[in-house]
C-alpha cells in the first residue's frame, strides 16, 4: 500500500537556482517492521541516497536489526537515476522496521544532500531523526548507539565524531581526502569559534536530533554539510558527541567534487554573514569599559582613603572600596550604557544583581590581590590591575544576565563538552603518589544504601554506621588523581563505555581543577581530585547525592525534595521550589508547635506513603535568619552566619547558575568559594529545641508558594507533576545535567530510572492530601497548624502510643522499618 504525504523541499525565494518552491512529493510506505498496530515510531532513520543501488542490500541487512530495538522506521530520500528505489522496494518487506521512500525526480532536488535531509525531516514520523549515509561508511551499529545517546534526556543533537576520543577517519580514502576534510573542519571551527566550540566534527554526516528542536524553516540547505547549518542556526541546542570509526566505502562511489567544494566555501561565507551582528555588543563593551575606567579611579581613591589614611588592612580596604566603585559603576551603566528596552526588571533588582556580581567576583579577586602584593607590587597598583583583569567577565555577566543586551534573546551553546566513547577503556591515570584505599567514614542511609568515603560528608553525619564492612558499601568515595595533567579549554564530561563503564568530568585547570570520575560498579566508585576533596559539601551535593538519588530509585525508594515533620502524630510534608521559605517554616513549626523533625531538604519516601527521616544539617539562607532564635550560637557564629547566609542564599545561587552558562570552571569556583566561606549548615536541634523522628505515614502535603494568599487542592496528576518539578529544581547546579543522563544503575538507564521514580512517587501520593498554600508574608507556619487542627482524625490520634514505640525502638536499626533493606 502507498501512503502519500504532502511535503516541500524548501519554499524560500532566491536561496538557490535549483530551489523548486512548494511541491507535492509522494512518500511511499513499502512495508516491513511491526508497526501494523498504528503505533508511531520514536526514531526516523533518514538515509539520503543517490545512485546507491549496490549499497542498499547490505545497508538494510545491517541497519534494520540495529535500530529495531529503538522503535524506528527507515526513510530513504532518494535522488537517484538508477534502480535504487526498485531495490529498496524489493527488500523492504523483509525489514524488521517499517521502510518508506521519498523519491525526488530531476528538477526537484534543490539543495542536494542537504535539501534531501530537510525534505525528509519534514515528513519524518519519529520524534527523533537519525541522519546517515547509504554507503555504509557510517556503521549501522555506531549509528544505533548514536541514536540511543541522542534519545537520552537532556540532549538535542548527537554528533558522530571522527576526531575525538577513539574516533577515527580511516575510511577517508587517501591522504588528499583526509587533508581536505581536516582543512574544512578547521575552517568552519575558525569561522564559528563559539557556536562550534563543543563540536570536534561539525561536518559529520552521521548525526541525530530532536525533531521539535530543529526549525527547518531556518535552514538554507546547500551541498553535503547540513549538520553545519543546523548547528550554526540553532546555537542553544544541547550537543553531545559519540566517537566512531568512519569505515571504508563498501559499494558505490564518492559524490564529492570541485563544484561541491566551491559551493561549500560560499555557503560558509553566507552563514558567517548571517550570524555576525556583534557590532552593537562591541559598542556597549566600549561604553562599559569607559565607565569601568572611571570606576577604577573611584575604587583606587577609596582604597587610598581606607589603607593609607585610616590604616585599614589592604584586603578589608579593597572590599570596602568595591562597594563605592560598584555604586558608581551601576549608576552610570544603568543611565548611560543601557537605556530603554535594553534594561530588564526593576531598578532595585538590577542594582541588587549588580552588587551581587561584583561581590561574588570580589571573592575571586582578593586572593589575586594578595598574591600580587606578596610578589612586591604596590597595593594600589595591584588593586587596579586585579580590577582590569576581571573587566571582560564583568561585562559579559552584566550584558547577558543583568541587562538584556541585544533586543533578541541571547542564545548560547552549552559550555560543557560531552563525549560518549564506546571503545574506550577508562584506565586510571598514573597517580602522582600512592594513596590509601581505606574508607574511614561509612554511612547507612535508611537501611537501603550504604556509602563509604575517605572524605567526611557532614550532610550524612546522622547516618554514620562504622560497623559496615569497608568492602561492602554501595557507593565508595575516594581521593585520586583525576584528569590529564595539562589544562584544557573547557569542561568536559566523557562517558567511557568499555568493559568498565565510567564517567569522567574534568574542568579547565588539569589535575588542579574540580575533577571526578564515577565507575558504575557495583559498587559505584567515585574518585575526586584534591580540590574537591577539600570541599566536602560540593562533593556530596553535586556528585554523591545525585548517585544516591538513583540508587534509591533502583531499590524502590525516592529521594524527594521536601521537608517532613510530625505534628501531634500527624505526618506533614512541605514542598517548594528552592529558597521559597521551607526551612524557616519548618523551624517555626518546631519551635512554636513542638513535634518531631524528619527532614528539611530531602526526604526518603516509598510507594506505601511512608516517609523516612533524612536529617541533613539545615542551610540557613538570608530570609531564614528571622526564624532562628538559637541561644547556643556564639556572637562570632552569628556574625559569620550573617555573611554566610547572604552568599549562600538565592541571590548567590542565581549568580552561580548564571556563571555556569559561560565557559568557566564553575564547579571549581563553587568549591573554592565554599572552602573560603563554608555554607551555614547547622543541626536542627541546635537551632530550635526539638526531637527527631525516624519514620511517619504522611497524610498531608503542602506545596508552599509566595504570592496572593490562597489555598486549593491538587489532584493526583497535578501533585505528581508538581513534586517532580520541585525535586528536579534541587539538582540544577552543574554538573548534574550532564552526569544524570549518562547513569545506568541496577541495569536501568536514566529514562527507566526516571519512569520508576514516577511510579514510586505516584504510589506515595495516592494516600496523601496535597494542597497548594500561598502566602505573601511567610505565614505558612501559622496557617498549617490551623488547617490541621480542624481536620485531625481522632482514630489516628489513638494510634499515637504504638507509633511512638516504633519511633523509639528504630534507632539505628533500620530493619525495623517497613521496606528497609535487610
N, C-alpha and C positions, 0 to 999 in steps of 0.2 A: 504494500500500500504506500502511496506517496502523500506526504503531508507538506503543504505549501505554506510558507510564511512570507509575508511581505517584508522586505528589508531594503536597505540602501547602503551603498558603499561610502559615499561622502557627499554632502549637499552644499558645500560652500563654493561660492563662485570665485574664480580666479586663483584657486590654490595650485592647480596643476593643469597642463593642457589636456591630460588624459581624464580629468575628473568627469565622471559620467553624470553627476547630479543624482536625482532621485530615480531609482529603478525598482521594479518588482522582480526579485530573484527567487527561483524555486528552490526550496530546501527539501531534499529527498530523504525520507526515512527508509533505510534499507534493511531494517530488522536487526536481529541479534539481541543478546542480553536477556535480562529477566525483569524488564520494566513493563511487562504486559499489564500489571495491575494499575498502571497510570501514575505511579509514584515518580515524581520529578527527580532527576539526578542531582547530586550535590556538586559534581565536578564535570565540566566540559573540557575534554582534551581536544584542543584546537590544533589541527595539523594543516598548515598551508602546503599545497603540493603544486608542482609544475613539471609535468612530464616525469613522474615518479613511478611509472608502471612497474619497473623492475623491483622497486623497493617495497611496494605495498604488501606483498605476501609475507615477507619477513617481518615487517613492521607490525601488522595486525597479529601475527602469531605470537610476538613477544609482548606487545603493548597491552593487548586485551586482558590476559591473566594478571598483568602487573597492576592495572588500575581497577580491576573488578572489585576488590575489597573496599574501594573508596566511594562506591556508588556513582560510577562515572558513565559518561557517554563519550563517544569519539565523533568529532565533527571535522570532516575534511572540507577545506575551502580550496577548490581546485581551479587553477588557471591553465590546465593542460590542453594540448592539441593532439596528444596520443590517446591510448586506451586506458588511461589511469582511472577514469570514472567507471568504466565497464569492469575493470579488475576489482575495484572496491565493491561494486555491486555483487560480483560473483562470490566474494569472500565474506561479505558482511553477515549472512545468515549463520555462519559458524562461529561468530564472535561471541565472547562471554559478556560483552556490554553492547548496548544499542549503538548503531553506526548510522550517521547521517552525512550527507554530502551537499555542499553548496557549490555548484559549478558556475563560474563566471565566464561567459563567452567572450571572444575577442571584441574589443571596443568598450568593454565594461570592466576592465581590470585596472582601474585607476589606483595609483599608489603602490603598485607592485605587491611584494610580500606584505609590507606594512598595511596596505589597503585591504588585503585579504584578512589580516588579523582583526582589523576594525570591523569589517563586514561580518566576520564570524562571531565576534563578541556581541554584536547586536542581535544575533539570533540564537546565542548560546542559552541553554535551558538551566545550566548549573549556576549555583551561587558563586562558584569559583571557576576560573578559566586557566587552564594549563596550556601554554604555547610551546610547541616543539617542532623541529624539522622532521620531514618524512624520509630522510635518507639514512637514518639510524646512527648518525653521528652524536645524537643525544640518546644515550642508552635508556631503554624503557624503565629499567629498574631505578636508575638515577632520577628519571622524570617522576616516577611514582613517589620516591622519597621526598623530592622537592614539593610535590603536591601535598603530601602529609604535613610537611613543615608549614606550608602556606596556610593550610586549613586549621592550624592551631590558633587559639585565641590570641589576639594582640598583634598579628602580622597582617599587613595589607598586600605586600608584594614579596615574593620569594624569588631570588635570582640564582640560577645555576652559574657558579663561577669556576673558571679555569685557572684563576690567578691567585687564589687564597687557600690556605690550609694544604691539603694533599691534592687539590685540583691540578689537572694537567691539560695541556693543549696539544698533545702528541698527534691528534687527528688532523691538525693543520699540515697539509702536505707541503713539504719543502721549507727551506729557510726563508725564502722570499715571502710566502704567505704568512709565516709566523711573524716576520718583521713588520709586514703590513698591518696585521691585527694588533700587534703591540703598539705600533706608532699611532694607529687610530684611537686606541684606548687612552693613550697619554694625551692625545689632542683633546678629546672630549672632557677628560678629567681636568685639564688645564682651563678649558673654556667654562666649565661649571664646577668650580672648586668646592662650593658649599653644597649644592644640590646633589653632587655625586660623591660627597666626602666619605660616606659609609659603604660605597659600592666599588668593588675591585674590578668588576667585569660588566660595565654598563652597556656593552654592545653584544651581550649574550643573546643567543636565540632561544635559550631554554629558560622560561620563567613562568610564574603563576601569579595571579592576582585576584583579589576580591572584586567581583563584578560591580557591586554597587558603590565602590570607592573610585573607580575609574570612569571619568566623564568622557565618553567617546566624542562628544561634540567639541571638546577642546583639541582634539588630535588633528594634525595635518599630515597624514601618512605619506612618506616618500621612501622608496627603496627597501632595504633589508632591516634597518635598525629601529624597529618600532619600540623596543624597550627604552632606548634613549629618550624618545619622545614622551613616553609615559612617565618616566622618572622626572624629567625636567618640568613637565606641565602639572605634576602632582607633588609639589615639594613637601607636603605634610604627610604623605603616605608613609607608613612604617615599613621598613625594608629589612629582610633577613637574607643571608646568602647561604647556599648549600654547595659545598665543594664537590666537583665531579670530574671525571676524565672524559675529555672530548674525544670520541672514538674515530678511527679511520672510516672513510666512506665505504660501505659495502656494495652499493649499487648506485647508478645514476652518475651525474657529473655536477660540478660546481656551477652556480649561476652568476658568480662574481665576474665583473668586467670593468674596464676602464670607465665606461659610461656610468656604471653604478657608483664607482669611486668618486667621480666628479659630482654626481647628484648628492652623495653623502656629505661632501665638504660644503656644498652650497646649503644643504639642509642644516648643518651645524651652525653656519653663519646666521640663517634665519632664526633659529632657536635662540641664539645668543642675543640677537637684537630684540627678540620678543620678551626676554626676561631681564633686560638691563634695568632701567628705571631707578638707578641708585643716586641720581644727582640730587634729589631732594634730601635724601639722608645725608649726603656729603655736606650740603649747605647747613643742615641742622647740626651736624657734628662740628663744623667750623664755629657756628654761633655758640654751641655748648662749650667749646674749647675756650672761646673768648671770655665767657662767664667764669669758666673754671680757673683761668689765669688770675682774674680779679679775686676769686675765692682763695687761691694760694696766697695772695698778698694779705688778705684778711686773716687767714689761718696763721701765717708767719708772724704777723703783728700780735695776734692774741697769744701765741706761744711765747714770743719775746716777753710779753707782759707777765705771763704766769711763771716762766722759767727764769728769766734774767732779773726781773724786778721783784717778784714775790717769792722766788726761791722754791717753787713747786717742782717736784720730780718731773723729769722731762716726759716720761710716759703718761703721767697724770695730766701734765700740761697739754700734751698732744691730744688727749681725749677731750679735755675741756675746749681747746681751740677748735676741734672738729665741730662742736655744737654751734659755735659762732659762724664758721665758714659755711656750714650746712644751711643755716637760716639765710645767710646772704645769697648763696647759690640758688636756693629754692625760689626766693622772691624774684630774682632776675630771670631764672629759667622759665618760671611759670608765666611771667608777664611778657617776656621778650622772645624766647626761643619757641615756645609752643603757645599758640593762640587759637581761640575759637574751637573749631571741630577737631583740632589735634589733641585736645585735652579730654580725658575721661574721668568720671567720678567727680566728687566734690573737692573744693579747695583743701579742706581739712584732711580728706582721705589721701589726696596726693601728697600733702605735707607729711602725713604720718608715714607713708611708704618711702618718701624721700629720706626722712630721718632714719627709718629702719634700715634702708640700704646702706647709708653712709656709716652707721654704727656697726652694722654687720661687717662691712669691709674694714672698719677700724680694727676689728679683732685680728684680721689678716695683716693689717699694716703695722701694728705695733711691734710684732716680732722682727719684721724687716727693719723698722726704725732702730730698734735696739741693736741689731746686727751691724747696721751702718755706723752707729755711734761707737760701738766696741771696736770697729775697724779703723777708728780715728777720724771720722768725719764729724764736722760740727753739728750740733743739734738742729739748728735752724735749716742748714743745708740738707741734712739727712731727711728732715721732715718734709721739705719741699720736694725732694726727689721721690720720696715714697708716694706723695700725692700725685705727682706726674705719672708715675709708673702705673697707677691704677685708673688713669683717666679713661682709657678705652672701655674698660669694664664698666665704669660708672655710666658712661654714655650709653652703652648697649642696654644696660638694665633700665635706665631712665627712658630711653627711646622706645623700647619694645614692651616694657612692663608697666611703668608708671604713666607714660603718655601713649597715645595711640600711634605716633609716628606717622606712617602713611595712612591715607584715608582708608585704604583697603586693609583688611586684616592680614597681619604678617604671618606667613606660613613657613614652617621650618621643618627640615628633616630631623628625625630623632638623632641625637648626637652620639648614641652608643652603637657601635658596630656589632652586629650579630651574625655569627657564622656557625653553621652545622657542618661538621667534618666527619662523614660516615666511616672513613677508612683510617682515621687517626687513632693512635693509642696514646692515652693521656699518661705518659710516663712522668713520674715526678722529676722536677728539675734537680740538678745536683745541689744538695744542701750546702750552705756556707759553713755550717758546723754541725756536729752531731747533736741531736735533740732527743729529749726523753719522750716516750710514748705513753707514760703513765697518766691516768686521768684522776687527779686528786679531788675533783668536785663531781658528785653524782646526784642525780635528781630523779624522782619518780612522780610523774605528772598524772595525778588522778588514777593511779594504778593501771594506766593504759600505755604510756610511752615513757621510756627511761632514757636519760641523757647523761652522758659523761663529758667532762670538759677539763682542759688544762687551764682555763680561764674561769675565775669565779663569775657566775652570772647572777647579779643581785636580783633580777626580776624573778628568778626561780628559787630564791633562798628558802622560801616556805616549804618547798618540796625536797629539801636535802634528804638524801637516803644513801648514806655511806655503806650500807650493807649490800648494795647491788654490786655484783662482781664486775670488775673493770672490763672484762671481755664480753659481757652480755648486755651492753647498752644498745638501744636502738639508734641513737644519734651520738656520735663521738666528735668532739670539737678539740682540735689540736692546733698548735702554733707551728708553722712551717715556712719555707721559702717558696712563695707562690709568684709566678710570673717571670718574664725574662728580665735580665739584668738592666738592659738599656731602656730609656724612656720610650714612650710611644705617642703618636699624635692624638689619639683619642681613646676613650674607654672602649673595651670590647668584651662581649660575652661569647665564649667559644664552647660549643657543645660537641664533645668527642664521643662518637658512637662506636668505638672499638669494643673489644671484649669487656673492658672495664669502663662502662659508660660514666662520663664525668662532665661537669660543667665548670668552666673556669672564667672568673670575672677579673679583669685587670684594668687598672686606671693608668694615668699618664706617666707616673713617676717611677716606672720599673718596680723593682722589689721594695722600694721605699714607699710605694703607694698603698692604697686601700684595696688589696687583692685577696681573693679567696678561691678555693677550689672545693667542689662538692662531688664526692663519689657516691653514686646511687647504689648502695650496697644490696642486700643487707650485710652489715649495718651501714647506715648512711654516715659517711665520714666527711667532716668539714675541716679543711685546713685554712687558717687565716694567716695573713702576713703580720710582721711585727707591729706595724702601725695600728692595725685593727685590734691586735692583742692588747694594746694599751687603752682601748675604748670598748669595754665590755658591753655597754649599753647599745652601741652600734652593732656589735656582733649579734647580740640577742635580737634586737628589734628588726634589723634589716636582713638577717640571714636565718638565725635559729628559729624564730617564731614563724616564719614562712614555711619552713620544713615541718615544724611541729603541727601547724595547721593541717597540712595534707596527710601526715602520718596518722593524726587523729581521725581524719575522714576515712582513711583506709581501714580503720578499726571501729567504725560505726559511731563516732562522736564528732562533734563540731566545735571549733573554737569560735564562738560568736562574739562579735564586738558589742559588748553590753556591760552594764553593771547589774549586780544582783544583791538584794538584801532580803532578810526575813523579818517581817514586822508582825509581832503577835502571832507567830506560827504561820504567817501567810507569805508565800513566795512572791516577791515583786521584782520585776526586771525593768531596767531603764535602757533605752537605746537612743542614740543621737549621732549626728554627724560629728566629726572631730571638733573639739573646742566649742561646743554649744553651751555646756554648763552642767554636764552629767556628774563630774567629780564633786563640784560644790553642792549639788543636790543630795548626793549620797552622804556627804559629811553632815549636812544639816539634818537629814532624816535620822542618822545615827545619834547625833548629839541631842536632838530635840524629842525623838520618839523611841529611842532605845532600839532593840532588835539586834540581829546578828548580821555580820558582814560576810559576804561570799566573794564579791569581786567588784572591781571598779572599771576596768578597761576591757577585759576578756573573760568570758565565762564558758566552761565546758558543758555542753548540753548533749542530750541524746534524743532519740525518736520517741521515748516514752513520756517526755515532758519534764524530765528531771534535769536540774542544774547542779553541777559540781563546782566547788569553790576554785577560784584561780586568783588568789590574793597577791597580785603583784604590788609592789610599792606604788603609791599614788604620785602622779606627776602634778605638781602644783603650778598651774598657769596663772597669768596676771589676774584674770577675773575670778579665780578660785580662792585667792588670798582672803577675801571677805568672809569666807566660810571657815577659815582656820582660826581656832582660838586655843592653840596648844600652849599650855603653860610650861611644858617641858623644853621648848626651844629656847636657846640662849639668845642674847642680843646680837651676837655675831652671826648666828644662824639666821635670825630674822633679817638682818641687813643683807646677807648673802642671798637669802630667799627672794628678796625684792628684785635683785638683779637677775637671778636665775629664772624666775618666773616670767620675766618680760622677754628674755632671749629665747626661751623655750615655749613661748606661747604661740597662739595662732599667727600673729604677725611675723614672728621669726620663722615659723614653719612655712608660711606662704612665700617669704623671700627665698628660703632654701629651695622650695619647689620651683620657683621662677628661675633660679640659677641652674637648676637641673636641666633646663631646656637648652642651655648653652654647652659648648664643648669644654667643660670644666671638670676637674676631678672632684665631683660633688660629694661622693662618699668619703673621700679623704678630708675634704673641708669639714664635713659633718663630724668626722672622728676627731680632728684637731680641735674643733670648737668644743666638743664635749669633754676633751681632755683638759682644756683650759678653763672652761666653765661647765662643770658637771651638771646634768639635769637635776632639778629639785625633786628628788624622789624620797618619800617618807612612808614608813609603815603606817597603816590606817590607825592602829591603836596608839600611836604616838601623837596623832593629830586630834583625835576625839576619843573619849572613853567608849569602848565597845568590846563585844565578844565576837569571835569568829565562828561561823557555821561551816559545816562540811558539805552538805547537800540539801536540796529542798525541791519540792514539787512546785513549779511555777504556775500560778493561777492568773496573774495579771502582768501584762507587758505595756509599758507606757513609752511611746515614741515622743520624746520631748523636742520642741522646736521654739525658736524665738519668733515673736510676731504678735498679731492681734489675738487676745485671749480666746481660745476655742477648745472644744472637746468633742471628738467624734470617734466612732468605732471604725476599724478597718476589717474588711472581710479577709478570708484566708489567703486569697490570691494577692491582694494588696499588701497584706502583712508580710507575706513571703518575699515579695519583691523589695519592699522597703528594708527589711532586715539584711537581705543580700547586698543591697546598695550600701547600707551603713557599714557592714562588715568590710566590703571591698575598699571603702574610703579609708579604713585604718591602715591599709597597705600601700598608700600612694607614693611613698618615698622610694627613690631608686636604691637598689637595682631590682626590686620586686617584679616590676612589669616585664623585665627581661628574663628573670630567673624562673618565675612560676610556670609559664607556658612550656618550658623545657623539662619539667619534672615528670618523672614516671616512678610511682611508688606502689608497691604491692601488686605489680602487674597492671596498674591503671595509669593512663596518661592524664594530662591536665584536664581535658574535656570530660573524661569519665569521672575523675575525682570531683569536678565541679557539679556534675549531674548527681553523684552520690551525696554530696553536701546538700544539694537542694532537697533530696528525699529525706535526709535526716532532719533538716530544718522544718520541712512540711509536717513531719510526724511530731516534732516538738511543739509546733504552733497549733496543732489540731485541738489541743485541750487548753489553750491559753487564750484569754480575752485580750485582744490588742486594741489599744486606743491611742490616738494622737492627742497630745496635750500641749497647747501653745501658750506661751506667756510672754508679756512684754516687760516683766520686772523680775525675772529669775524666781518666780514664785512657785515652781513645781513642788518644792518641799512642803509647801503649805497645802496645796491642792490634793496631792496624792493621799495623804493620811485621811483627809476629809472624805474623799471619794470611797476609800476602803472602809471607813467606819460605818458608812450607810449600807454596805454590801456584804459585810463579813458573814460567812456561813458558820452557824453555831456548831454544826456537826464537825466542821474542820477544826474548830477550837477544842472540841472534846478529844481529838486525837493528839493534841499537843504533847501530853506526857510521853506517849510512845515515840513521837518524833524526836523529842528531846533525848530519849535514851539512845536512839540511833546516832544522834549527833555526838554525844559524849563518848560513845564507845568506838567511834570511827577512827580516831587518830591513833597512829598514822596508818592504820590497816585498811587500805583502800579496798581490799577484797570483801569487806562487809557491805559495800555499797552496791546497789543494783547496777549491773552492767560493767562492773570493774573487772579488769583483767586478773586472771588467777596468778 
